[in-house]
């Protein structure tokens, strides 16, 4: 892709993550900065909210507010009332935290956990619905990139340190089967991070250490690439009135002073116009 890249918020996030388009605005987090951010691109209005701990994702909740991931637990967040506990996911002794998440068309929340020190394969993939939380996969150090095809029949999930995106068959009742390799990233120093699926069923995967994102066809072929002026690209989402604006979060985490001087916009949020639309953001339904 040769579309112009625009930095829409140079906020220098330590670990910007989890962008979603909801209520005509872009919402995202800074995990290590303990912040939730909101950007209204039409007016330019910005807002930031303090979190009590590392806040790792947010997903809109039917009826208002969001489900957010905090250290070892899920909470309900509302900009006016703050945080209330929903469910403890894992034993805090594991030193895990939630990482990435998505919501499917049935209102189920899919999210992963990871070892906060990025050393142990103690992370897992979970599904949350009105019946509770179920573990769907395990033995992963850094879970990432959960997303679903437009027809709801294929689920994607990334093992970042293995540099592998997996595909699963997904049934209407939320069962996963037939786990298989969808894509392996072979570039040196580039690791697959957050992903999103567009309306044509192509998977857009951001690259930590890869200065951008790649669009993969449903058969796993790389068909397009977006280049950004930041090394660590963490996640991508579609937004805007027509869902044809790609928004990317990035991170300053792990970059040397020399690299930060070379790429001063690292940690910013970037926008690129796309030729294809994304899927609408679904809301979590817990009852």
Secondary structure as a PSIPRED ss2 file (coil, helix, strand):
# PSIPRED VFORMAT (PSIPRED V4.0)

   1 X C   1.000  0.000  0.000
   2 X C   1.000  0.000  0.000
   3 X C   1.000  0.000  0.000
   4 X C   1.000  0.000  0.000
   5 X E   0.000  0.000  1.000
   6 X E   0.000  0.000  1.000
   7 X E   0.000  0.000  1.000
   8 X E   0.000  0.000  1.000
   9 X E   0.000  0.000  1.000
  10 X C   1.000  0.000  0.000
  11 X C   1.000  0.000  0.000
  12 X C   1.000  0.000  0.000
  13 X C   1.000  0.000  0.000
  14 X C   1.000  0.000  0.000
  15 X E   0.000  0.000  1.000
  16 X E   0.000  0.000  1.000
  17 X E   0.000  0.000  1.000
  18 X E   0.000  0.000  1.000
  19 X E   0.000  0.000  1.000
  20 X E   0.000  0.000  1.000
  21 X E   0.000  0.000  1.000
  22 X E   0.000  0.000  1.000
  23 X C   1.000  0.000  0.000
  24 X C   1.000  0.000  0.000
  25 X E   0.000  0.000  1.000
  26 X E   0.000  0.000  1.000
  27 X E   0.000  0.000  1.000
  28 X E   0.000  0.000  1.000
  29 X E   0.000  0.000  1.000
  30 X E   0.000  0.000  1.000
  31 X C   1.000  0.000  0.000
  32 X C   1.000  0.000  0.000
  33 X C   1.000  0.000  0.000
  34 X C   1.000  0.000  0.000
  35 X E   0.000  0.000  1.000
  36 X E   0.000  0.000  1.000
  37 X E   0.000  0.000  1.000
  38 X E   0.000  0.000  1.000
  39 X E   0.000  0.000  1.000
  40 X C   1.000  0.000  0.000
  41 X C   1.000  0.000  0.000
  42 X C   1.000  0.000  0.000
  43 X C   1.000  0.000  0.000
  44 X C   1.000  0.000  0.000
  45 X C   1.000  0.000  0.000
  46 X E   0.000  0.000  1.000
  47 X E   0.000  0.000  1.000
  48 X E   0.000  0.000  1.000
  49 X E   0.000  0.000  1.000
  50 X E   0.000  0.000  1.000
  51 X C   1.000  0.000  0.000
  52 X C   1.000  0.000  0.000
  53 X C   1.000  0.000  0.000
  54 X C   1.000  0.000  0.000
  55 X C   1.000  0.000  0.000
  56 X C   1.000  0.000  0.000
  57 X C   1.000  0.000  0.000
  58 X E   0.000  0.000  1.000
  59 X E   0.000  0.000  1.000
  60 X E   0.000  0.000  1.000
  61 X E   0.000  0.000  1.000
  62 X C   1.000  0.000  0.000
  63 X C   1.000  0.000  0.000
  64 X C   1.000  0.000  0.000
  65 X C   1.000  0.000  0.000
  66 X E   0.000  0.000  1.000
  67 X E   0.000  0.000  1.000
  68 X E   0.000  0.000  1.000
  69 X E   0.000  0.000  1.000
  70 X E   0.000  0.000  1.000
  71 X C   1.000  0.000  0.000
  72 X C   1.000  0.000  0.000
  73 X E   0.000  0.000  1.000
  74 X E   0.000  0.000  1.000
  75 X E   0.000  0.000  1.000
  76 X E   0.000  0.000  1.000
  77 X E   0.000  0.000  1.000
  78 X E   0.000  0.000  1.000
  79 X C   1.000  0.000  0.000
  80 X C   1.000  0.000  0.000
  81 X C   1.000  0.000  0.000
  82 X E   0.000  0.000  1.000
  83 X E   0.000  0.000  1.000
  84 X E   0.000  0.000  1.000
  85 X E   0.000  0.000  1.000
  86 X E   0.000  0.000  1.000
  87 X E   0.000  0.000  1.000
  88 X E   0.000  0.000  1.000
  89 X C   1.000  0.000  0.000
  90 X C   1.000  0.000  0.000
  91 X C   1.000  0.000  0.000
  92 X H   0.000  1.000  0.000
  93 X H   0.000  1.000  0.000
  94 X H   0.000  1.000  0.000
  95 X C   1.000  0.000  0.000
  96 X E   0.000  0.000  1.000
  97 X E   0.000  0.000  1.000
  98 X E   0.000  0.000  1.000
  99 X E   0.000  0.000  1.000
 100 X E   0.000  0.000  1.000
 101 X E   0.000  0.000  1.000
 102 X E   0.000  0.000  1.000
 103 X E   0.000  0.000  1.000
 104 X C   1.000  0.000  0.000
 105 X C   1.000  0.000  0.000
 106 X C   1.000  0.000  0.000
 107 X C   1.000  0.000  0.000
 108 X C   1.000  0.000  0.000
 109 X E   0.000  0.000  1.000
 110 X E   0.000  0.000  1.000
 111 X E   0.000  0.000  1.000
 112 X E   0.000  0.000  1.000
 113 X E   0.000  0.000  1.000
 114 X E   0.000  0.000  1.000
 115 X E   0.000  0.000  1.000
 116 X C   1.000  0.000  0.000
 117 X C   1.000  0.000  0.000
 118 X C   1.000  0.000  0.000
 119 X C   1.000  0.000  0.000
 120 X C   1.000  0.000  0.000
 121 X C   1.000  0.000  0.000
 122 X C   1.000  0.000  0.000
 123 X E   0.000  0.000  1.000
 124 X E   0.000  0.000  1.000
 125 X E   0.000  0.000  1.000
 126 X E   0.000  0.000  1.000
 127 X E   0.000  0.000  1.000
 128 X E   0.000  0.000  1.000
 129 X E   0.000  0.000  1.000
 130 X C   1.000  0.000  0.000
 131 X C   1.000  0.000  0.000
 132 X E   0.000  0.000  1.000
 133 X E   0.000  0.000  1.000
 134 X E   0.000  0.000  1.000
 135 X E   0.000  0.000  1.000
 136 X E   0.000  0.000  1.000
 137 X E   0.000  0.000  1.000
 138 X E   0.000  0.000  1.000
 139 X E   0.000  0.000  1.000
 140 X E   0.000  0.000  1.000
 141 X C   1.000  0.000  0.000
 142 X E   0.000  0.000  1.000
 143 X E   0.000  0.000  1.000
 144 X E   0.000  0.000  1.000
 145 X E   0.000  0.000  1.000
 146 X E   0.000  0.000  1.000
 147 X E   0.000  0.000  1.000
 148 X E   0.000  0.000  1.000
 149 X C   1.000  0.000  0.000
 150 X C   1.000  0.000  0.000
 151 X C   1.000  0.000  0.000
 152 X C   1.000  0.000  0.000
 153 X C   1.000  0.000  0.000
 154 X E   0.000  0.000  1.000
 155 X E   0.000  0.000  1.000
 156 X E   0.000  0.000  1.000
 157 X E   0.000  0.000  1.000
 158 X E   0.000  0.000  1.000
 159 X E   0.000  0.000  1.000
 160 X C   1.000  0.000  0.000
 161 X C   1.000  0.000  0.000
 162 X C   1.000  0.000  0.000
 163 X C   1.000  0.000  0.000
 164 X E   0.000  0.000  1.000
 165 X E   0.000  0.000  1.000
 166 X E   0.000  0.000  1.000
 167 X E   0.000  0.000  1.000
 168 X E   0.000  0.000  1.000
 169 X E   0.000  0.000  1.000
 170 X E   0.000  0.000  1.000
 171 X C   1.000  0.000  0.000
 172 X C   1.000  0.000  0.000
 173 X C   1.000  0.000  0.000
 174 X C   1.000  0.000  0.000
 175 X C   1.000  0.000  0.000
 176 X E   0.000  0.000  1.000
 177 X E   0.000  0.000  1.000
 178 X E   0.000  0.000  1.000
 179 X E   0.000  0.000  1.000
 180 X E   0.000  0.000  1.000
 181 X E   0.000  0.000  1.000
 182 X E   0.000  0.000  1.000
 183 X E   0.000  0.000  1.000
 184 X E   0.000  0.000  1.000
 185 X C   1.000  0.000  0.000
 186 X C   1.000  0.000  0.000
 187 X C   1.000  0.000  0.000
 188 X C   1.000  0.000  0.000
 189 X C   1.000  0.000  0.000
 190 X C   1.000  0.000  0.000
 191 X E   0.000  0.000  1.000
 192 X E   0.000  0.000  1.000
 193 X E   0.000  0.000  1.000
 194 X E   0.000  0.000  1.000
 195 X E   0.000  0.000  1.000
 196 X E   0.000  0.000  1.000
 197 X E   0.000  0.000  1.000
 198 X E   0.000  0.000  1.000
 199 X C   1.000  0.000  0.000
 200 X C   1.000  0.000  0.000
 201 X C   1.000  0.000  0.000
 202 X C   1.000  0.000  0.000
 203 X E   0.000  0.000  1.000
 204 X E   0.000  0.000  1.000
 205 X E   0.000  0.000  1.000
 206 X E   0.000  0.000  1.000
 207 X E   0.000  0.000  1.000
 208 X E   0.000  0.000  1.000
 209 X C   1.000  0.000  0.000
 210 X C   1.000  0.000  0.000
 211 X C   1.000  0.000  0.000
 212 X E   0.000  0.000  1.000
 213 X E   0.000  0.000  1.000
 214 X E   0.000  0.000  1.000
 215 X E   0.000  0.000  1.000
 216 X E   0.000  0.000  1.000
 217 X C   1.000  0.000  0.000
 218 X C   1.000  0.000  0.000
 219 X C   1.000  0.000  0.000
 220 X C   1.000  0.000  0.000
 221 X C   1.000  0.000  0.000
 222 X E   0.000  0.000  1.000
 223 X E   0.000  0.000  1.000
 224 X E   0.000  0.000  1.000
 225 X E   0.000  0.000  1.000
 226 X E   0.000  0.000  1.000
 227 X E   0.000  0.000  1.000
 228 X C   1.000  0.000  0.000
 229 X C   1.000  0.000  0.000
 230 X C   1.000  0.000  0.000
 231 X C   1.000  0.000  0.000
 232 X E   0.000  0.000  1.000
 233 X E   0.000  0.000  1.000
 234 X E   0.000  0.000  1.000
 235 X E   0.000  0.000  1.000
 236 X E   0.000  0.000  1.000
 237 X E   0.000  0.000  1.000
 238 X E   0.000  0.000  1.000
 239 X E   0.000  0.000  1.000
 240 X C   1.000  0.000  0.000
 241 X C   1.000  0.000  0.000
 242 X C   1.000  0.000  0.000
 243 X C   1.000  0.000  0.000
 244 X C   1.000  0.000  0.000
 245 X E   0.000  0.000  1.000
 246 X E   0.000  0.000  1.000
 247 X E   0.000  0.000  1.000
 248 X E   0.000  0.000  1.000
 249 X E   0.000  0.000  1.000
 250 X E   0.000  0.000  1.000
 251 X E   0.000  0.000  1.000
 252 X C   1.000  0.000  0.000
 253 X C   1.000  0.000  0.000
 254 X C   1.000  0.000  0.000
 255 X C   1.000  0.000  0.000
 256 X C   1.000  0.000  0.000
 257 X H   0.000  1.000  0.000
 258 X H   0.000  1.000  0.000
 259 X H   0.000  1.000  0.000
 260 X H   0.000  1.000  0.000
 261 X H   0.000  1.000  0.000
 262 X H   0.000  1.000  0.000
 263 X C   1.000  0.000  0.000
 264 X C   1.000  0.000  0.000
 265 X C   1.000  0.000  0.000
 266 X C   1.000  0.000  0.000
 267 X C   1.000  0.000  0.000
 268 X C   1.000  0.000  0.000
 269 X E   0.000  0.000  1.000
 270 X E   0.000  0.000  1.000
 271 X E   0.000  0.000  1.000
 272 X E   0.000  0.000  1.000
 273 X E   0.000  0.000  1.000
 274 X C   1.000  0.000  0.000
 275 X C   1.000  0.000  0.000
 276 X C   1.000  0.000  0.000
 277 X C   1.000  0.000  0.000
 278 X E   0.000  0.000  1.000
 279 X C   1.000  0.000  0.000
 280 X C   1.000  0.000  0.000
 281 X C   1.000  0.000  0.000
 282 X C   1.000  0.000  0.000
 283 X C   1.000  0.000  0.000
 284 X E   0.000  0.000  1.000
 285 X C   1.000  0.000  0.000
 286 X C   1.000  0.000  0.000
 287 X C   1.000  0.000  0.000
